[in-house]
Each structure stands twice: as C-alpha cells, then as structure tokens.
Amino acid sequence: MSGATEWRPAANPWLVALTVTLAVFMEVLDTTIVNVALPHVAGSLSSSYDESTWVLTSYLVANGIVLPISAFLSRYFGRKHYFLLCIVMFTLCSFLCGMATELWQLILFRILQGFFGGGLQPVQQSVLLDYFSKKDRGKAFGLSSIAIIVAPVIGPTLGGWITDNFSWRWIFFINIPVGIMTALAIYQLLEDPPWEKKAAKGSLSIDYIGIGLITLGLGCLQVFLDRGEDEDWFASHFIVLFATLAVIGITGAIYWLMYTRKPVVDILVMKDRNFWVSGLLMAGMAFILYGSSVVIPQLAQQELGYTATLAGLVLTPGAICVILAIPVVLKLMPVVQTRYIIMFGFASLALSFLYSAMHLTPDLDFTSMVIMRSLQSIGLGFLFVPLTTVAFISIPQKLNGDASALFTMFRNVAGSIGISLSTAAITERAQTRSAYLSSNMTSLNQQFDQAVSKMTHAIQNFSSAAGDATSLATGQLYKQMISQARFLAYVDVFSGLCIIGLILLPFCLLLAPVKSEGSAGGH
C-alpha cells in the first residue's frame, strides 16, 4: 500500500474533478430531460403516449443494470479507458437518438445510451476518492452534488424550453458538444492510479452468473417500477411476472456474490457499518428527492394549470438553495460531527414536507410553490456531501470502485422507487379521498343540499347554460370534490415523505462520530 499512498496525479485534481463531474451532469440530466417531451416524441414518431414511455423505461433499465458491475468493467478495461469509452459512446448514442425516425430505433439507442451513461457516475466517484485526500473529499463531493441533485431538477425545465422553442431532437443533440469536450479533456487529464490499472490479460475472470443475476434482478425491477402504475400494478400478469423475476434475480445475486470466490462486485463492503448506514440514508434521501421532484411539477401542471416550462421553474430556485447550502455544509463539517449535520438535514426535510402538507390549498400561487420547494431543498443540501464523505471513511482504497458502484446503485434504485411510489400514491390516495368525500354528497346531508340550492339559483340567474340547473349544479360540486380529493392526495404524499424523513433520523446515530477529516469527533 505504500506505493498507493505515495501516488500523486500529474494533472490538477480540481480540473479533473470538474471534467468528470461535467460528464456525470450530462448523464444525470438525461434521466429527466426527456420527460416533458414524450407527447412530442409520440406525435413525431407516429406512436401512442403509452408506447413512448418506453423511451424512459429503456434508459432506466440499462442504467440500473450497469451500475453494480461498473467496478468490474473499470478493472477489465482500465478506469481511464472505460470512462472514455462511456463518454464517447454516450455522445454517439445521443446523436443517434436525435436522428431516430422510428420509435424502436429511439428505444434501442436509449438502451445503449443508458448502458454507457450508467458507468459514468460510479467511476466519477472513484476518481474523486483517489484524487483527493480525506481532508479535501468533502469539497470534491460538494462539486459532485451539483451534478447529482441539480441536474434532475433542471432537466424538466430545460427539456420543456427546448421542446417548446426548437424540437425534441435537440434534447439529445445538446449532449454532443459537451461530450466531445469532456472526452478530449479526460484523454489529456485522467490517469489510473497503480491499484486501478487495467488487469493483465487473462488475470481477471468474468463472473457470468453474477452479471446474469444482476441483469435479471435490476432490469426486471426497473421495468416493474417504471411500468407498474400504467399497468395497474399486480392486477397485471406482466407486472407480476417482472416482480417475480426481480425477486429471483436480486435474491440470487446477493447469495451468489456473498459466496463465490471472485464476484463481479464485492458486496462484503457492506460489512462496514459507516458504509451500509450511509447507503441506507442516501437511498432515503434519493427516494425523497426524486419522488418530490416528480410530484411537484405534476401538481403544478395537472392541478394548477402551469405549462411544462413554468412547472420546471418552480423547482429551479430549490436547486439554487442546494448550491448555496453546500458551502455552509463544508464550513460546518470540520467542526461539527458529520452525523449531526446529516440529522439536521433529515429533520429539515421532514419539517419542510410537514409545512408543505399544512399549506397546500387549491388557490396556491407561484411564489408559495417556490417557497415550499426551496424549504425542501435546504435539507437536501445538508445531506449529499456529508453522507458521501462518511460512507467511504473506513473503506479500503482497493475497494473504492466496488463501494462507489454499490453506493450509486442504492441512490438510483431508491430514486426510481420514489418516483414510482409517489406517483402511484397520488392516484391511490385521490381515489380513497374521493370515496370519503363522496359519502357527504347525498340529499341526507343538509349542507350539501344548501350548496346545491345556492349553485342552482346562481346558474338560473347568471348563466345561459343549457340543461337542468340542478343537474349542472350537482356536476359542478362533483368537479370540486374531485379537485379537493386530488389536493388531499398530495397532502398525504407530502405527509408520507415527512414520516420517512423522521424514520431515518435515528439511523444517523449509527454513524461513527467523525468530522470531515475522518478523525475522532472528540478532538
């Protein structure tokens, strides 16, 4: 290990960090930038909206599969060559996505784009771990957090603006100059440390069974999560099949990776308490981040009538709050135990969603929505950097690649679960709330009778609408009831996210009492 300890990169670490983070920003942006463009994609390629959603599903499936095996691929090709391969192929696939003339072509190129893009995040994290000392890792992860947290937030806004003003194809074409620039920079700047050199030919065995089980488990899980709501979950044989295959694949992969001699990814890093607790907390943060990032634009567009661009702008000030919070966190980390900073982050998240649940009303204006999202984002700013820093404090240097792959997988899979469960909860809770509210819409309810009577008179006196006035009044009240039920569903989801934040608070105390340098917290 002495050679590893003495190794120093030739290039400026911060220049390398900026370059690899720019590549990751581009990749993470592509997970959400397409969302608002799907109706345009469907119309342009003569397909239905439901068929066009496979453009999202295919990317997430390929992305999820490659994450846990990225450490192996990095060792197989060499980290620099693998990262360079991922950037070049991601850029090429982006060009092919923009040039697609049929839906099947776009889905195929999105699969390839997701496969090569998925390798960028864990390798970037490994680069930051090896290029920076424990004392400076917090600052490096602060830069990384901008890509991980801000990119998915501004994705819908940017995608909506590009689609409205140009064409959905430019959502993919904008990756090309960024990809070329980062590829050239990586070729010049990045180098492999001695312990990450390309494995000698024939010295690295391929764990085909492990790769197969991971592909089956995570691939089917992503399809299950992304298509579950559209297919009515377990009422669909298609979803039941993929859920079963996901359980078989994930269970089999865990067992195989624990007991095989040369696994494709070393999951024994999970024995490290700081790592598995941080992974759990990072998964919780990702669940809340991605779940709320989908629910809030949905609320703005479907219930308040905002355009896609305006709905995206609701999220943008929150992203700015995250960026502003990071320098504060970096100042606190050397003097406050990291676990207390993380506890503050989750407590702030929980309180912000409680505030959102208490203040959500049908007459909510744009400013109130922005304030609501900004309060939620402050807590996120206190989580990513401390969690990532403490996760790797006691991980051996040679296991940084495996740990980075697993840590990134926790975040992405939990984010997918957050998106699926949050959107499903809106539908389910709206139906439940409607059932409760409709029980009051009966002639036996005096208040309901009075409301119908008042609205009937209003229609008779001030409207020229055709039809029975009482029936029209009842219909109007029914529409109001449905709207109220939808808003109450969002209240329930915000309350649920608040509860998740509170549940995660005690787990923070399981983390080691360390500060940013990784030294004992009592100094």
Secondary structure as GFF3:
##gff-version 3
##sequence-region A 1 523
A	DSSP	alpha_helix	2	6	.	.	.	ID=ss1
A	DSSP	alpha_helix	13	29	.	.	.	ID=ss2
A	DSSP	three_ten_helix	35	37	.	.	.	ID=ss3
A	DSSP	alpha_helix	38	44	.	.	.	ID=ss4
A	DSSP	alpha_helix	49	52	.	.	.	ID=ss5
A	DSSP	alpha_helix	54	77	.	.	.	ID=ss6
A	DSSP	alpha_helix	79	99	.	.	.	ID=ss7
A	DSSP	alpha_helix	103	118	.	.	.	ID=ss8
A	DSSP	alpha_helix	120	131	.	.	.	ID=ss9
A	DSSP	alpha_helix	137	145	.	.	.	ID=ss10
A	DSSP	pi_helix	146	150	.	.	.	ID=ss11
A	DSSP	alpha_helix	151	165	.	.	.	ID=ss12
A	DSSP	alpha_helix	170	173	.	.	.	ID=ss13
A	DSSP	alpha_helix	175	189	.	.	.	ID=ss14
A	DSSP	three_ten_helix	194	196	.	.	.	ID=ss15
A	DSSP	alpha_helix	208	227	.	.	.	ID=ss16
A	DSSP	three_ten_helix	233	235	.	.	.	ID=ss17
A	DSSP	alpha_helix	237	259	.	.	.	ID=ss18
A	DSSP	three_ten_helix	267	271	.	.	.	ID=ss19
A	DSSP	alpha_helix	273	298	.	.	.	ID=ss20
A	DSSP	pi_helix	299	303	.	.	.	ID=ss21
A	DSSP	alpha_helix	308	332	.	.	.	ID=ss22
A	DSSP	alpha_helix	338	359	.	.	.	ID=ss23
A	DSSP	alpha_helix	366	381	.	.	.	ID=ss24
A	DSSP	alpha_helix	384	391	.	.	.	ID=ss25
A	DSSP	three_ten_helix	397	399	.	.	.	ID=ss26
A	DSSP	alpha_helix	400	438	.	.	.	ID=ss27
A	DSSP	alpha_helix	446	462	.	.	.	ID=ss28
A	DSSP	alpha_helix	469	504	.	.	.	ID=ss29
A	DSSP	three_ten_helix	505	510	.	.	.	ID=ss30
###
